[in-house]
Amino acid sequence: MSWLYLASIVVSMVCMGLVDRRWRLFLFDRPRVAIIAVVVGFVLFLAWDLVAIEIAVYSKGASPAMSGVDVAPHLPLEELFFITFLCYITGVLHGLFTRVLTHRDTDREASR
């Protein structure tokens, strides 16, 4: 039993939070919208996982890096953190791409 996988997800989420805080891309730009988006995404992905587990599409793999803690049959604790991270990084990347594209369009208009 190891907590390595969970620790790597949490460290990655903290690092993504620092990037977000520095450039105000998602949570630190519009916190209310970001929290709603992450919660809605989390609920949808969790429902997706539960349905997939129920119809036997997914099953829990065996890895020495996982904690061994299950929140439901075939649903490890790490999956909840991964889903949260997936939703958060998607929002941060959306904020980054939006900012880059907006900056690019502004530069093009200024050069005309």
N, C-alpha and C positions, 0 to 999 in steps of 0.2 A: 504494500500500500504506500503510495507516494502522492504528494500534492504538487508535483512538478508541473503537470499540465494546467491545473487551476492557477498556480502561481504565474505561469507564463501568460495566461489570459489576463489576469489582473494587472500584471506589470505592463502589458501591451495597452490595456485600457487607460492606465494612469499616464503612460507616455502620450497616447492619443489625446487625453485630456489636457496635457501640457501644451501640445501643439495647438489645440483648439483655443486654449486660454490665451496663448501668445498672439494668435492671429484672429481671434474671435470669429471662428468659422461656423459654429453650430450652437452648442449649448451656451457659450459665452456671448453669442450674438443675439439670439432670441431664445432665452431659456424656456419659456412657456411652450412655444412651438416644438422645441427640441424634445422636451420631456414627453409631450403628447405623442410625438412621432416615434420615439423609442418605445414607449409603453404599447402603442398600437402595433408596432412591428413585433415586439416581444410576444404579445398575445397571439398574433397571427402565426408566427413561427412556432410557438409552443403548441398551438392547436394542430398545426401541420405535423409536428413531430409526434404528437399523441395519436393522431389518426394513422400515421405511418407505422407506429409501433403496434397499434391495434390490428392493422391488417397485415402485419408481419413483413413489412417492407424494410423497416429498420430494426436492428437489435443492438444491444450494447456489446461493444467489442472489448476484448481483454487487452489491457495495456498496463505495463508496470508503472507508467507515469501518471495513472489516474488514481484518484483518492479511494475509490471503492464505495463511495457514498452514493446511494440511489435515492432520488426523491419520489420515484415511481418505478415500477418494473421496466427495465431497459432504458431508463432515463437518468443518466448520471448527473450529479450536482454540477459538473463542469459544463454541461449542455446549457444550463440556465445562464451562466456567465458568458458562454460563447454567443448565445443568441443576443444578449444585451450588447456585447462588443460588436457583433455584426451590424446591428441597427445603428449603433453610435458611429462606427467608422463610415458607414454609408452616408450618414448625415454630414459628417466632417468632410468627406470627399465631395459631396454635392456642394457644400459651401465653398470649398477650395476651387472646384471647377467653375462655379458661378462667378467667383471673384476673378479668376484668371481670364475667363472669356469676356467679362465686363471690362476689365483693364485693357484687354487686347482691342476691343471695339472702341474704347475711349482713345487709345493711342492712334488708331486708324483715322478717327474723325479729326483728331488734333493735327495730324500730318497733312490733311487735305487743304 
